[in-house]
Amino acid sequence: METVAPTYSDEELASYYEERLVATADERNQSPIPEVSLIRWSMGSNEYAANMATCLQEAGFPAVLEGRDYYFEPGVPAAQQDALNRASFVCNGQYMMHPIYGYGWTDEHVGVVYDYWVEYYIPCMRAHGHEVRDDDKPSREAYVNAFNTAQRIHWWPNEWSALLPKTERVEMEQICPQYPPDEVLFGQ
């Protein structure tokens, strides 16, 4: 099952960009809001993480890319937290996630992820010698219906990947990705 990506007018994209800038400035305590311009939209979580890691490295922070995520190694001293918040704001403004990916998962997206985990991820991990507990797996209908509510069912079989040693986790992410490809999940 694939989803169909929504389309956005230039006005809708500009409005989304400005709304996200204001929200991000608030989250990162940026007042006044630093001047920033979009260089290009990040098309998916992998591209966003890569853009952010590179941008933050260029700003002098020890960002390390790992799949859909980035982290700081050896970390950022507390004295540099304000500078990191500012750099993160600017980098996000330059490489913001396109709204196709930035609005969160709809019921359709949740269903695609559920199917992927059940039909691909869990069997793939097991085929490579990694037991993934799924005895608490809800029905697809219950999971999808509760996901975007206060009664969300906490079932994330991909959490088992986080328990692997880092080198093995990185290797397994290539073999058994934790999420379906963005083009399947978001319908590009």
C-alpha positions in Angstrom: 0.0 0.0 0.0 1.3 3.4 -0.9 0.1 6.8 0.0 -0.5 9.7 -2.4 1.5 12.8 -1.6 -0.4 16.0 -1.3 0.5 19.0 -3.4 1.1 22.5 -2.1 0.9 25.9 -3.8 3.7 28.4 -3.5 1.6 30.4 -1.1 0.9 27.3 1.1 4.6 26.5 1.1 5.5 30.1 2.1 2.9 30.0 4.9 4.1 26.7 6.2 7.7 27.9 6.2 6.8 31.0 8.2 4.6 29.1 10.7 7.4 26.6 11.3 10.0 29.3 11.7 8.0 31.0 14.4 7.2 27.7 16.1 10.9 26.6 16.0 12.1 30.1 17.2 9.8 29.6 20.2 11.0 26.1 20.9 14.6 27.2 20.7 14.2 30.4 22.6 15.2 32.6 19.7 14.1 36.1 20.2 14.5 38.1 18.1 14.1 35.6 15.4 17.4 35.2 13.5 17.3 36.1 9.8 17.3 32.9 7.7 16.3 31.9 4.2 15.4 28.5 2.8 18.2 27.0 0.7 16.2 24.0 -0.2 13.4 21.8 1.2 14.6 18.5 2.8 12.7 15.7 1.1 12.4 13.1 3.8 13.9 12.3 7.2 17.1 10.9 5.9 17.8 14.0 3.8 16.8 16.3 6.7 19.1 14.5 9.1 22.0 14.7 6.6 21.4 18.4 5.9 21.2 19.2 9.6 24.3 17.3 10.5 26.3 18.9 7.7 25.0 22.4 8.5 25.7 22.0 12.2 29.2 20.7 11.4 29.8 23.7 9.3 28.7 25.8 12.2 31.4 24.2 14.4 29.3 21.5 16.2 30.4 17.9 16.4 27.2 16.5 14.7 27.4 12.8 13.6 24.9 11.4 11.1 23.3 8.0 11.8 20.5 7.1 9.4 17.4 9.2 10.0 19.1 10.8 13.1 22.0 12.9 14.1 23.7 13.3 17.4 26.7 15.2 18.9 29.9 13.3 19.7 31.4 14.0 22.1 28.5 16.2 23.1 28.0 20.0 23.4 29.1 21.8 26.5 26.3 23.5 28.4 28.0 26.9 27.8 27.5 26.4 24.1 23.8 25.5 24.4 22.6 29.0 23.3 24.9 28.9 20.3 23.7 25.4 19.4 20.0 26.5 19.6 20.8 29.4 17.3 22.7 27.2 14.8 19.9 24.5 14.9 17.3 27.2 14.2 19.3 28.6 11.3 20.1 25.1 9.8 16.4 24.1 10.2 15.4 27.3 8.4 17.8 26.6 5.6 16.9 23.0 5.1 13.4 22.7 6.6 11.5 19.4 6.1 9.0 19.8 3.3 5.4 19.8 4.6 4.7 16.4 2.9 6.9 15.0 5.7 6.5 17.7 8.3 2.8 17.4 9.3 3.0 14.0 11.1 1.4 10.7 10.2 -2.2 10.4 9.1 -4.1 7.2 9.7 -3.0 6.1 6.2 0.6 6.6 7.1 0.2 4.7 10.4 -1.3 1.8 8.4 1.6 1.7 6.0 4.1 1.6 8.9 2.1 -1.1 10.7 2.0 -3.2 7.6 5.7 -2.7 7.0 6.7 -3.7 10.5 4.5 -6.8 10.4 5.2 -7.9 6.8 8.9 -6.8 6.5 10.8 -5.4 9.4 10.0 -8.1 12.1 10.5 -11.1 9.7 13.7 -9.4 8.4 15.2 -9.0 11.9 14.2 -12.5 12.8 15.8 -13.9 9.6 19.0 -12.2 10.7 19.0 -13.7 14.1 17.4 -10.9 16.1 14.3 -11.7 18.1 11.7 -9.0 18.0 9.0 -9.4 20.6 5.5 -8.9 19.1 3.4 -10.8 21.5 1.8 -7.5 22.5 1.1 -6.5 18.9 -2.3 -4.9 18.6 -4.6 -5.4 15.7 -4.0 -3.1 12.7 -7.4 -1.5 13.2 -6.8 -0.8 16.9 -3.3 0.5 16.3 -4.3 2.9 13.5 -7.5 4.1 15.2 -5.7 4.9 18.5 -2.4 6.3 17.1 -3.4 10.0 16.8 -5.4 10.0 20.1 -4.7 10.2 23.8 -5.3 6.4 23.9 -2.3 5.7 21.6 -1.1 2.1 21.8 2.6 2.0 22.6 3.8 -0.6 20.2 7.1 0.1 18.4 8.7 -3.1 17.4 11.6 -1.1 15.9 12.7 -0.2 19.5 14.5 -3.5 19.6 17.1 -2.1 17.1 18.1 0.5 19.7 19.2 -2.4 22.0 21.8 -3.6 19.5 25.5 -2.5 19.7 26.0 0.6 17.6 28.0 -1.1 14.8 25.4 -3.9 14.5 22.5 -1.4 14.7 24.0 0.6 11.8 24.5 -2.6 9.8 21.0 -3.9 10.4 19.5 -0.5 9.5 20.9 -1.1 6.0 19.5 -4.6 5.9 16.2 -4.2 7.7 15.3 -0.5 7.8 13.1 0.4 10.7 10.6 2.3 8.5 9.4 2.0 5.0 11.1 4.1 2.3 9.8 7.7 2.2 8.5 7.2 -1.3 6.2 4.5 0.0 5.3 6.2 3.3 4.7 9.6 1.8 3.9 8.8 -1.8 6.5 10.8 -3.7 
